[in-house]
Amino acid sequence: MPGRKKRGSRNLKIMLSAMGITVLALLILALAAYLLIGGKAVSSGTESEQADQETDVNEEDPESLYEPEENGEKVAVSTVKKIASETDKRTVGIDVSEFQGTIDWKQVADSGVEFAMIRCGYRSLGSGEIREDACARYNLQEANANGIQLGAYFFSTAVTTAEAEEEALWMSDLLAGYPITYPVAYNCEGFQNSSSRQYGLSVDERSAIADAFLKKAEANGYTGMFYAARNELVNNTLWNTDALEPAYRIWVAQYGSAQTDVPEYPGNFAMWQYTNQGSVPGISTYVDLDVAYFGYSETAEAQEEGSAQHVEADPEVGVKFDEVSEQVTSKDTTNLRSTMDQGDDSNVVATLKNGETALRTGIGNNGWSRVEYNGEKLYAVSSYLTADLAYQTPVKEPDDGFKTQFTRVSENVTAKDVTNLRNRPSVEEPSEVIAQLHNGEVVVRTGVSDVGWSRVEYNGQILYCVSSYLQLTE
């Protein structure tokens, strides 16, 4: 069964035949022809103010600790078209986690991505607890639903082989309900940072831990794969490569040029992560891009068919909330939404008016608030809300269609002598004199501008005159 064979096409040799090299070069060049420099997508909104979005770093997540020595090229994935010489032995993929937020997997599939290595979990930095990636089940579910074949990886901070086996068993339990066709990979980075649980472990100790994870994963029916950077693998620098390479498929990360045929890695490998700066439709952040030198003509079956429950996307992925408990009202009228997205109004569930209240339970670092309203958990732009329940929406000035802005007042005035009252706050055409105000006649002034005009009510009309020609009356 594809994805379940222990050896498969493992130990793919880079020392290909002359014919194989030619085919591989053509394939890579064909891919490069469809790759464009990519950037971070920015969503737009329909309301007058937008909430800034930013990805939060989970201080317990070991993947947030790792910083690559350098970034890869900014590369965009476009639709990949097959050429006559292409075979099913080479496939194009991505690897993702909750750091990519909520992914539109249909767009990803339409872009030509064939497989996805999905992070399912990690062991936390401080407590050492195994935690599920916030998007794992959604990503597995939606990638599969859109025809993308699945692989998976676990980000480990295990310090013993027993912990590594525990991680692999946890991983197998989570994956049981999904059709995992591609390998299950062991990922371990940042161990040279003093904040890592693995800091101080020797090369042999860490390699034995990785081996324990992968042996257990393969015993549970999955193909094991070991992920590491090129510089860590060469000459057994940071891993016991001589032991791991013959036993498992190698997924090598080397951020060179996307124009090259293969990474500059002298050993055997089966997958290449060639940039962490990829741009893929449906993903709003940079994403890792991969080439696998193997593929599958059919999708594997889940180990436990029907055991995976349908899940919805977590709207709070990537957002850090300060937990609060306070009543708030709207400064005017505020849309309460099911997600933190102002792209359109399809997610508007209710509106909160000034004077009405909702319970705010969290203030996000992205400019949104979480509220409870009529028993539902909803979201609103924080700047539209206030905890001052006595706050009243300011009275809006009537829109008279003129550029002149007036500050609202309400006071009795009369003319110092005789003053022209006009239909526009201007002495230029098409302004016309409608009436004259004589000294002693009292009118109500409703607005004063900073350019010398007053707005008054005169015999039921709104008219305008030069402010310096008026005086207050008692």
C-alpha positions as CSV (number, residue, x, y, z in Angstrom):
1,M,0.0,0.0,0.0
2,P,1.5,3.4,-1.0
3,G,3.0,5.2,2.0
4,R,3.0,2.1,4.1
5,K,6.0,0.2,2.6
6,K,8.9,0.3,4.9
7,R,11.6,0.7,2.2
8,G,9.9,1.7,-1.0
9,S,12.2,3.9,-3.0
10,R,14.3,4.8,0.0
11,N,18.0,5.4,-0.5
12,L,17.4,7.2,-3.8
13,K,20.9,7.7,-5.2
14,I,21.9,11.1,-6.5
15,M,24.4,9.2,-8.7
16,L,21.8,8.8,-11.3
17,S,22.5,7.5,-14.8
18,A,23.3,10.0,-17.5
19,M,19.8,9.6,-18.8
20,G,18.3,10.1,-15.4
21,I,20.3,13.3,-14.9
22,T,19.0,14.7,-18.1
23,V,15.4,13.9,-17.2
24,L,15.8,15.4,-13.7
25,A,17.4,18.5,-15.1
26,L,14.5,19.0,-17.5
27,L,12.0,18.5,-14.8
28,I,13.6,21.0,-12.4
29,L,14.0,23.6,-15.2
30,A,10.3,23.1,-16.1
31,L,9.4,23.8,-12.5
32,A,11.6,26.8,-12.3
33,A,9.9,28.2,-15.4
34,Y,6.7,28.4,-13.4
35,L,8.2,29.8,-10.3
36,L,7.9,33.5,-9.7
37,I,9.3,35.7,-6.9
38,G,6.6,35.7,-4.2
39,G,5.6,37.9,-1.2
40,K,3.2,37.9,1.7
41,A,-0.4,38.3,0.7
42,V,-2.3,41.2,2.3
43,S,-6.0,41.0,2.8
44,S,-8.2,44.0,2.5
45,G,-11.4,44.9,4.3
46,T,-14.7,46.7,3.7
47,E,-15.0,48.7,6.9
48,S,-13.4,52.1,7.4
49,E,-10.8,50.7,9.8
50,Q,-8.8,47.5,9.5
51,A,-7.3,45.4,12.3
52,D,-3.6,44.7,11.7
53,Q,-2.9,41.0,11.5
54,E,0.4,39.5,12.9
55,T,1.4,35.9,13.7
56,D,2.1,35.3,17.3
57,V,5.1,33.3,18.5
58,N,4.2,30.6,21.0
59,E,7.0,30.7,23.6
60,E,6.5,27.0,24.4
61,D,6.6,25.9,20.7
62,P,10.2,24.7,19.9
63,E,9.7,25.5,16.2
64,S,9.4,29.2,17.2
65,L,12.9,29.0,18.8
66,Y,14.6,27.9,15.6
67,E,16.1,30.5,13.3
68,P,17.6,29.3,10.0
69,E,21.1,30.5,9.3
70,E,19.7,32.1,6.2
71,N,16.5,32.4,4.4
72,G,15.8,30.8,1.1
73,E,14.7,32.4,-2.1
74,K,11.3,34.0,-2.3
75,V,9.6,31.6,-4.7
76,A,6.0,31.5,-5.9
77,V,4.3,28.2,-6.8
78,S,2.3,28.4,-10.0
79,T,0.4,25.6,-11.7
80,V,2.8,22.8,-12.6
81,K,2.2,21.3,-16.0
82,K,3.4,17.9,-16.8
83,I,5.8,17.4,-19.7
84,A,6.2,14.3,-21.8
85,S,9.2,13.0,-19.9
86,E,7.8,13.5,-16.4
87,T,7.1,10.4,-14.3
88,D,5.3,9.8,-11.1
89,K,8.7,9.5,-9.3
90,R,9.0,13.3,-8.7
91,T,6.4,15.4,-6.9
92,V,6.0,18.9,-5.7
93,G,5.0,19.7,-2.1
94,I,4.9,22.0,0.9
95,D,5.3,21.5,4.7
96,V,3.0,23.5,7.0
97,S,2.0,24.1,10.6
98,E,-0.2,26.5,12.6
99,F,2.3,29.2,11.7
100,Q,0.7,29.4,8.3
101,G,-2.7,30.1,9.8
102,T,-5.9,28.9,8.2
103,I,-5.1,27.6,4.7
104,D,-7.4,27.6,1.7
105,W,-6.5,24.1,0.5
106,K,-8.5,24.3,-2.7
107,Q,-6.3,27.2,-3.9
108,V,-3.2,25.3,-2.8
109,A,-4.3,22.2,-4.8
110,D,-5.2,24.4,-7.8
111,S,-1.6,25.8,-7.7
112,G,-0.1,22.4,-8.5
113,V,0.9,21.2,-5.0
114,E,0.8,17.4,-5.0
115,F,1.7,16.6,-1.4
116,A,1.8,18.2,2.0
117,M,3.9,17.4,5.0
118,I,1.7,18.5,7.9
119,R,3.0,19.2,11.4
120,C,0.8,17.2,13.8
121,G,2.4,18.2,17.1
122,Y,5.4,19.1,19.1
123,R,6.9,18.6,22.6
124,S,6.9,21.9,24.4
125,L,10.1,23.7,25.5
126,G,9.3,24.2,29.2
127,S,7.1,21.4,30.5
128,G,8.0,18.9,27.9
129,E,4.3,18.1,27.2
130,I,3.2,16.8,23.9
131,R,0.9,19.3,22.2
132,E,-1.2,19.1,19.1
133,D,-0.6,21.6,16.4
134,A,-3.6,23.9,16.4
135,C,-4.2,23.3,12.7
136,A,-3.2,19.7,12.4
137,R,-6.6,18.0,12.0
138,Y,-8.0,20.8,9.8
139,N,-5.0,20.7,7.5
140,L,-5.1,16.9,7.3
141,Q,-8.8,16.9,6.6
142,E,-8.9,19.7,4.0
143,A,-5.7,18.8,2.2
144,N,-7.0,15.3,1.7
145,A,-10.4,16.6,0.7
146,N,-8.8,18.6,-2.1
147,G,-6.8,15.8,-3.5
148,I,-3.4,16.5,-1.9
149,Q,-1.6,13.4,-0.7
150,L,-0.6,13.5,3.0
151,G,2.6,13.2,4.9
152,A,3.3,14.3,8.4
153,Y,6.0,15.4,10.8
154,F,6.5,15.9,14.5
155,F,8.7,18.6,16.0
156,S,10.6,16.8,18.8
157,T,12.4,18.0,21.9
158,A,12.7,14.5,23.3
159,V,15.7,13.9,25.7
160,T,15.3,10.1,25.9
161,T,14.5,7.3,23.6
162,A,11.4,6.6,25.7
163,E,10.1,10.1,25.1
164,A,10.8,9.7,21.4
165,E,8.7,6.4,21.3
166,E,6.0,8.2,23.2
167,E,6.0,10.9,20.5
168,A,5.8,8.3,17.7
169,L,2.9,6.5,19.4
170,W,1.0,9.8,20.0
171,M,1.6,10.7,16.3
172,S,0.2,7.3,15.2
173,D,-2.9,7.7,17.3
174,L,-3.6,11.1,15.7
175,L,-2.9,10.0,12.2
176,A,-4.9,6.7,12.4
177,G,-8.0,8.3,10.8
178,Y,-6.3,9.9,7.8
179,P,-4.8,8.5,4.6
180,I,-1.1,9.0,5.2
181,T,0.6,8.2,1.9
182,Y,3.9,10.1,2.2
183,P,6.4,9.5,5.0
184,V,6.1,10.4,8.7
185,A,9.1,12.5,9.5
186,Y,11.1,13.3,12.7
187,N,12.0,17.0,12.9
188,C,14.4,18.3,15.6
189,E,15.9,21.8,15.4
190,G,17.3,24.5,17.7
191,F,19.0,22.0,20.0
192,Q,22.2,24.2,20.2
193,N,20.1,27.0,21.8
194,S,20.5,27.0,25.6
195,S,16.7,27.2,25.9
196,S,16.2,23.8,24.3
197,R,15.5,20.8,26.4
198,Q,18.0,18.9,24.2
199,Y,20.8,21.4,24.8
200,G,24.0,19.5,25.8
201,L,23.0,16.2,24.3
202,S,25.7,14.5,22.2
203,V,25.4,13.7,18.5
204,D,25.0,10.0,19.3
205,E,22.4,10.7,22.0
206,R,20.2,12.8,19.7
207,S,20.7,10.4,16.8
208,A,19.6,7.5,19.0
209,I,16.5,9.5,20.0
210,A,15.6,10.1,16.4
211,D,16.2,6.5,15.5
212,A,13.8,5.4,18.3
213,F,11.0,7.7,17.0
214,L,11.4,6.4,13.4
215,K,11.6,2.8,14.4
216,K,8.4,3.1,16.3
217,A,6.7,5.0,13.4
218,E,7.6,2.3,11.0
219,A,6.5,-0.4,13.4
220,N,3.1,1.4,13.3
221,G,2.9,1.1,9.5
222,Y,4.4,4.4,8.3
223,T,7.4,5.2,6.2
224,G,10.0,6.9,8.4
225,M,11.8,10.0,7.2
226,F,14.5,12.1,9.0
227,Y,14.7,15.8,8.4
228,A,17.8,18.0,8.9
229,A,19.7,20.8,7.3
230,R,22.5,19.9,4.9
231,N,25.3,21.4,7.1
232,E,24.1,19.3,10.1
233,L,24.3,16.1,8.0
234,V,27.5,16.5,6.1
235,N,30.5,14.7,7.8
236,N,28.3,13.6,10.7
237,T,28.6,17.2,12.0
238,L,25.5,17.3,14.2
239,W,23.9,13.9,13.5
240,N,25.1,10.4,13.1
241,T,24.4,10.5,9.4
242,D,26.2,7.3,8.6
243,A,23.7,5.4,10.8
244,L,20.5,7.3,9.9
245,E,21.0,7.6,6.2
246,P,21.0,3.9,5.4
247,A,18.0,3.2,7.7
248,Y,15.6,6.0,6.7
249,R,14.7,8.4,3.9
250,I,16.5,11.7,4.3
251,W,14.7,15.0,3.9
252,V,17.4,17.6,3.5
253,A,17.0,21.3,3.9
254,Q,19.3,23.5,1.8
255,Y,18.2,27.0,0.7
256,G,20.2,27.5,-2.4
257,S,18.8,28.5,-5.8
258,A,15.6,27.2,-7.1
259,Q,17.3,27.1,-10.5
260,T,19.7,24.3,-9.4
261,D,18.8,20.6,-10.1
262,V,19.4,19.2,-6.7
263,P,20.8,20.4,-3.3
264,E,24.5,20.5,-2.7
265,Y,24.4,17.4,-0.5
266,P,26.7,14.5,-1.2
267,G,24.7,11.8,0.6
268,N,21.6,9.9,-0.3
269,F,18.3,11.8,0.1
270,A,14.7,11.5,-1.0
271,M,13.2,14.9,-0.4
272,W,14.6,18.5,-0.7
273,Q,13.2,21.5,1.1
274,Y,14.7,24.3,-1.1
275,T,13.2,27.5,0.4
276,N,11.4,28.8,3.5
277,Q,10.2,31.8,1.5
278,G,7.7,30.2,-0.8
279,S,4.5,31.9,-1.9
280,V,1.5,29.7,-2.5
281,P,-2.1,30.7,-3.4
282,G,-4.3,30.1,-0.4
283,I,-1.5,30.6,2.2
284,S,-1.1,34.2,3.5
285,T,2.4,33.7,4.9
286,Y,5.7,32.4,3.6
287,V,5.8,28.6,3.4
288,D,8.4,25.9,2.9
289,L,8.6,24.4,-0.6
290,D,9.7,20.8,-1.2
291,V,10.6,18.4,-4.0
292,A,10.2,14.7,-3.4
293,Y,12.1,12.3,-5.7
294,F,9.3,9.8,-5.4
295,G,5.6,9.7,-5.8
296,Y,2.5,7.5,-5.5
297,S,0.0,6.5,-8.1
298,E,-2.7,6.0,-5.5
299,T,-3.5,7.3,-2.1
300,A,-3.1,5.1,1.0
301,E,-6.1,4.1,3.1
302,A,-6.5,5.3,6.7
303,Q,-5.6,2.7,9.3
304,E,-8.9,3.4,11.1
305,E,-11.5,4.4,8.4
306,G,-14.1,6.8,9.7
307,S,-12.3,7.6,13.0
308,A,-11.4,11.1,12.1
309,Q,-14.0,13.6,13.1
310,H,-14.9,16.6,10.9
311,V,-13.4,19.8,12.4
312,E,-13.8,23.5,11.6
313,A,-10.9,25.9,11.2
314,D,-9.8,27.5,14.5
315,P,-10.4,31.3,14.0
316,E,-7.9,32.1,16.7
317,V,-4.8,30.4,15.1
318,G,-1.8,32.7,15.3
319,V,-3.4,35.2,17.6
320,K,-2.3,35.8,21.2
321,F,-5.2,36.9,23.5
322,D,-4.9,38.7,26.8
323,E,-7.7,37.1,28.8
324,V,-10.2,39.6,30.3
325,S,-13.7,39.6,31.6
326,E,-15.5,42.9,31.1
327,Q,-18.7,44.4,29.7
328,V,-18.2,46.5,26.6
329,T,-20.5,48.5,24.4
330,S,-20.0,49.8,20.8
331,K,-18.8,53.3,20.2
332,D,-21.4,53.4,17.4
333,T,-22.5,50.2,15.6
334,T,-20.1,47.3,15.4
335,N,-20.3,44.1,13.4
336,L,-19.8,41.0,15.5
337,R,-18.2,38.3,13.3
338,S,-17.6,34.5,13.5
339,T,-14.0,35.0,12.3
340,M,-11.5,37.8,12.5
341,D,-11.8,38.8,8.9
342,Q,-13.3,42.0,7.3
343,G,-13.0,40.8,3.7
344,D,-16.8,40.7,3.3
345,D,-19.9,40.6,5.5
346,S,-20.6,36.9,5.1
347,N,-19.2,36.2,8.6
348,V,-21.3,38.9,10.3
349,V,-23.5,37.2,12.9
350,A,-24.9,40.2,14.8
351,T,-24.4,44.0,15.3
352,L,-23.7,45.7,18.6
353,K,-25.2,49.2,19.0
354,N,-24.1,51.9,21.4
355,G,-25.7,51.2,24.7
356,E,-26.0,47.5,24.2
357,T,-23.4,45.3,25.9
358,A,-21.4,42.2,25.3
359,L,-18.9,40.3,27.5
360,R,-15.4,40.8,26.2
361,T,-13.3,37.7,27.1
362,G,-10.1,38.4,25.3
363,I,-8.1,41.2,23.6
364,G,-5.9,40.0,20.7
365,N,-2.6,41.2,19.7
366,N,-4.0,41.6,16.1
367,G,-6.5,44.4,16.9
368,W,-9.5,42.2,17.5
369,S,-11.5,41.4,20.6
370,R,-13.3,38.1,21.5
371,V,-16.8,38.6,22.9
372,E,-19.7,36.6,24.1
373,Y,-23.0,37.8,22.7
374,N,-26.3,36.0,23.0
375,G,-24.5,32.8,24.0
376,E,-22.1,32.9,21.0
377,K,-18.3,33.4,20.8
378,L,-17.8,36.2,18.3
379,Y,-15.1,38.8,17.3
380,A,-15.1,42.5,16.8
381,V,-12.4,45.1,16.0
382,S,-11.2,46.3,19.4
383,S,-11.1,50.0,18.4
384,Y,-14.8,50.0,17.8
385,L,-15.6,48.9,21.4
386,T,-15.3,50.6,24.8
387,A,-15.5,49.4,28.4
388,D,-17.0,52.8,29.3
389,L,-20.7,51.8,29.4
390,A,-21.7,55.5,29.7
391,Y,-20.1,56.3,26.4
392,Q,-22.5,57.9,23.9
393,T,-22.0,58.1,20.2
394,P,-21.2,61.7,19.3
395,V,-23.9,63.5,17.3
396,K,-22.9,63.5,13.7
397,E,-23.0,66.8,11.8
398,P,-25.5,66.8,8.9
399,D,-23.9,66.2,5.5
400,D,-24.5,69.5,3.6
401,G,-22.4,68.4,0.7
402,F,-19.8,71.2,1.3
403,K,-16.1,70.8,2.0
404,T,-16.3,73.3,4.8
405,Q,-16.4,71.5,8.2
406,F,-18.4,72.9,11.1
407,T,-18.1,72.4,14.8
408,R,-21.5,71.9,16.3
409,V,-22.8,74.7,18.6
410,S,-26.2,75.9,19.7
411,E,-26.4,79.7,20.5
412,N,-28.4,82.8,19.7
413,V,-26.8,85.4,17.5
414,T,-27.8,88.6,15.7
415,A,-26.1,90.7,13.0
416,K,-23.8,93.5,14.1
417,D,-25.4,95.6,11.4
418,V,-26.9,93.9,8.3
419,T,-25.6,90.5,7.2
420,N,-26.2,88.5,4.0
421,L,-27.4,85.0,4.6
422,R,-26.3,82.6,1.7
423,N,-27.2,79.1,0.6
424,R,-23.5,78.2,0.6
425,P,-20.6,79.0,2.8
426,S,-18.9,81.1,0.1
427,V,-19.2,84.5,-1.6
428,E,-18.3,82.9,-5.0
429,E,-20.8,81.6,-7.5
430,P,-23.0,79.6,-7.4
431,S,-23.5,81.0,-3.8
432,E,-26.6,83.2,-3.7
433,V,-27.9,85.6,-1.1
434,I,-31.2,84.2,0.2
435,A,-32.0,86.7,2.9
436,Q,-30.5,89.5,5.1
437,L,-30.2,89.5,8.9
438,H,-30.6,92.8,10.6
439,N,-29.3,93.8,14.0
440,G,-31.8,92.8,16.6
441,E,-33.1,89.9,14.7
442,V,-32.2,86.7,16.5
443,V,-31.4,83.4,14.9
444,V,-29.9,80.2,16.2
445,R,-26.3,79.5,15.1
446,T,-25.8,75.7,14.8
447,G,-22.2,75.5,13.5
448,V,-18.9,77.4,13.3
449,S,-16.1,76.6,10.9
450,D,-12.4,77.4,11.3
451,V,-12.4,79.3,8.0
452,G,-14.7,82.1,9.1
453,W,-18.2,80.9,8.4
454,S,-21.3,80.3,10.5
455,R,-24.3,78.0,9.9
456,V,-27.6,79.4,11.1
457,E,-31.3,78.5,11.1
458,Y,-33.4,81.2,9.6
459,N,-37.2,80.8,8.9
460,G,-36.8,77.0,8.7
461,Q,-33.8,77.2,6.4
462,I,-30.2,76.4,6.9
463,L,-28.1,79.3,5.7
464,Y,-24.6,80.6,6.0
465,C,-22.9,83.9,6.8
466,V,-19.5,85.4,7.6
467,S,-18.9,84.8,11.4
468,S,-17.3,88.2,11.9
469,Y,-20.6,89.9,11.0
470,L,-22.4,88.2,13.9
471,Q,-22.5,88.7,17.6
472,L,-23.9,86.7,20.5
473,T,-27.2,87.8,22.1
474,E,-28.1,87.3,25.7
